[in-house]
Amino acid sequence: MSQSVPYDLDRPDVPPAEEIAALASRAAAADGDPPFSDQTLVDLRSAPDGRVRTVLARSPGGELLGAAVSVPEPDGAHLLELVVDPGHRRGGIGTALAAALAGGVPGTTLRAWAHGGHPAAAALAARHGLGPVRELHRLLRPLQGAADLPLPETMPAGFRLRAFEPGRDEQEWLRVNAAAFAQHPEQGRMTLEDLRQREAEPWFDPAGFLLAVREDDPGTVAGFHWTKVHPGGDGRDPLGEVYAVGIAPGHQGTGLGRALTAAGVNHLARQGLAEVMLYVDGDNAAALRLYETLGFRPWHLDVMYAGTVPA
């Protein structure tokens, strides 16, 4: 049962990244939705001091009850995500955190993710003058017992699959990723440091990071499917994810995307996972159609809200 407890707001110069990540894990286990994106967690751990703003809610005994994180974006806006401990909600902590963080960036555009699209998040956004501007769909499909697996993964003529090789493929993958996601507000901005941070994560597995290369030029990447496995626990089974699928612009429309997606799904199925999920923007009609033909169905919805903070 949620309960209201006394708390103080703290604005640390250096965010306690692992403590915030642990709180986020507890919330994700309770909600079924992660409160922070992967990039926000990477920024918490690796961004230079002062770049990431955090406001924390702590009990008089020092327990972390909630955290709001703000990361500056290239266009001058600030991206906000927050979490409140599942046992201490409906006590005003989320409202206080949002107000404190928004008050620190007056006159700027604020963007806020509501992972799961919960009504309480919509009400909190409206209270601060933020309106919905983007939808990110999460789709799900079964793996074990699915009669249509393995999916056909025939590569276009002249291409083959190989696994990502750490220490060799970083720069080439970054080149293709930036080109494939040039219009994507998060994925296309990944840096070498971002990539290396992910390579250091416990979930990173190069065997599940599939690259499509030409038979006669295996060092040049034409496309990729990066898979991820979320560990289980607390009664939850491990969950596979189509983490990212990207095709170099010169190879789009060749069937490479469908073949790579199928290859990654088959790889996850061979790990014995029960289900696989993915994220796709609501305005990406072509991708939504492709994933529907591959057996994915709507599951959850994330909503981004945006507005200008009063000066």
N, C-alpha and C positions, 0 to 999 in steps of 0.2 A: 504494500500500500504506500502511495506517495505521502510525504509528510513535509510540512514547512518547518525549516530550522533556521536559526540565525546564521548569517554569512557576511563576509566582508569581500569587497572587490579589490583585486590586486592587479597591477599592470607591470609585470616583470620586464626588465630589460632583455633578459635571455629567457625565452619560453622553455618550460620544462617539457621537452618534446616527448620523452618516453612516458611521463605521467599522463600527459594529455592523450597519447595514443592508447594507454591502458583504459582510460575513461571511455574513449571512443569504442574500444572493443567491448566493454560492458554494455554500452548502449546498443551496439549493433546486435549483440546476442539477444537483447530484450526486444528490440524493434524489428529485426529482420532487415534493417536498412543501415548502411554505414553512414555516420554523420559527417564524415570528411571524405573528400576525394583523395586519390592517391597523391596528386600533385601537392595538395595542402600538407599532407603528412611529410612528403619529401622536403618541402620548403621549411617546415618546422625544424627538421633535423639538420638542414644544410644551408639555409639562406644566411647571408651575412647579418651580423647583429644590427637590429634596428629596421630591417626590411619587413619582417613579419611582426605585426602588432597583435598582442594577446591581452585579453582581459579574463581573469580567473575569478571564480566564486569559491571561497574556502570557508569551511566551518571554523568556529573558534578554536577547534583542536587541530586545524590544518588540513582536514580532509578536502580533497578537490571535489566540489559539487557540480561545477560547470565550467565551460571554457568557450570563449568566442575568439576566433582567429580571423585576421584581416590581412590579405596579401595584395600588394599593389600590382596592377596589370599594366601592360605596355601603353595603353591609351590613357593612363592617368586615373582610371577607375580603381576601386578597391573591391576585392572579392571577399565576402563574409560567409563563414560557416560557423555554426555553434552547436554545442551539445550540453545537455543537462543530465546528470546522473538519474537513471530510471527510478531510483527510490526517493528522489527529492524534487519531483516535478509538481507543477501547479501551485508553486509557492512564490512565483514572481521572479525566479532566478533568470529564466530565459529573457524576459522583458528587460530586466536590469542589465544583463550582459549586452544585449543588442543596443540599448540606449547608450551605454558607456562607450562601446566601440564606434557607433555611428557619430557620437559627439566628438570623437577624436579626429574625424575627417570631414569637417564642415565644408560645404560648397562643392563637394566632389560627387561623382556618380558612384553609387553603392550597388553592387550586385550580390545577391544572396541565394544560395542553393537551399532548397527544402527537399532533402532526400526522402522519397516516399510520398511527397505531395500531401502531407497530413493537414487536415483542416486547421489545427492549432498553429502550424507554420504559416498558413495563408493569412490567418487573422493577425499574427504578429507582424508579417510583412505589411499588411494594409495599415496597421497602426503607425508604421513608420513611413507611410506614403510610397511603398514599393508595389509595383504591379507586375504580373507575370509577363515574361518576355521570351521564354524558351522552355521547351519540353524535351526531356531526355527519357526515352523509353527503355525499360529493361525487359528483355524477352527471355523466355525459358523454353527448353525442350528436354524430354527424357532421353537418357542414354541406355541404361540397362533395360532389357526387355523390349526395346524399340524395334519393330519388325523391319524398318527401313534402313537399319545400319548394317554394315558400313555404308556411308554415302559414297557415290561415285566421285572419284577425285582425279580423273584423267587430266594430266597437264597438257597444255597446248604444245604442239610439235616444237622441239628444240629446247624445251625447258625441263628441268628436274628440280626436285626438292633436296635440300640439305639443312642441317641444323646450324643455328647461329654459333659462331666461335668467338667467345670472349677474348679480347686482345687483338682480334683480327678484323672483325666486322663492324665495329662501332661507327666509324666515320662514314662508311658506305651505307649503313642502315640509316644514320641520321640524314644523309642526303636524300634518300628515297622517302623517308618519313616526312621531311619538310616539304617535299614536292607534292606528295600524295595528299597531305593535310594542310595545304597552304591556306585554306579558308577556314580551318578549324581553330576555334579560340583557345584550345588547350593542347591537343596532341601535336599540332604543327610547330609549337614553340619549344619542344623538348630539346634540351642541351646535352652535351656530353656528360656533364655532371649529373643531370637528371637521370640519364641512362645508367651511369655507373652506380648511382644510389639504388636504382631498381635491381641491378645485378647483385647488389649486396644484400637484398632482402631474402629472408628465409624461403619465400615461395618461388624465387627465380630458378628456372630449370632450362638450360639452353637446349635440351632435347625437345622441349615443347615450343621452341622459338623457331618456326619453320621459315626458311628463305627459299624463294623461287629464283633460280639462276639459270643462265643459258648453259647448255651442254658444253659449248666451246669457250665459255668465259665465266667460270664458276665464281670469280671474285666480284662480278657486277650483279647487284641485286635488282630484280625486276618487280618483286612484290614480296610480301611477308604475311605470316599469321603468327602472332605472338599469343600463346595461351597462358593461362594462369590457373592455379588450383588454390581455392580458399580452404584452409584447414577446417575440419569439423570440431565439435566440442559442445558440451552442454546439451547433448541430445540432438545436435545437428550433424548431418552427414557432410563430408567434404563436397565442395561444389566447384565444378569447372567453369571457366570463363573464356569466351572469345575476347581476349584483352584488347587486341588491335589487329585489324586487317587493312593493309595498305598496298596500293598498286602504283608503280611509277606512271606518270601521265602518258608516256609513250606506249604503255602496254595495257591501258584501260580499254575495256570493250572487247578483249580477246578471250574471255572466259577464265582468265587467271584468278580473278577474285573468287568466283564460285568454287574453282578447284582448290584454292588455298583454304577457303572456309571449310570445305568438306574434309580436307586433310587434317586440319586442326581438330575438328569435332571428332573424327575417327581416332586421333591420337588420345584425346581425353577419354573416349569410350574405352580404349584399351587399358586405361589406368584403373578401370573398375568403378568409375564415378557414376552416380545415379542420374545426375542432371548437369546441364551446361546452360549458362546464361550469357547475355551480352547487353551492351548499351548501344543505342542508336538514336540520333537526333530525330525529333518528330517531323522535321521538314525534309528529311532525306527519304523521299518516297521510293527511289530505286532500291536503296538498301533494305528498306522495310519489306518490299516485295520479294527481294532475294531471300531474306531470312525466313519469310513465311513459306516459300517453296522448299526450304531446307528443314521445315518442321518446327520452327520457333513460334511461340504464341505469346501474347501480351501477359506481363507478370506484374511489374511495378512501374511507377512513374515518378521521375524527379522533375521539379519545377524550379526554374530560376526566376527570381524577382529582381527588379531594378528600379532605381529612382535617384533623385538628387537630394543629398543631405542638406537641409537648410543651413545657410551660413550664420 
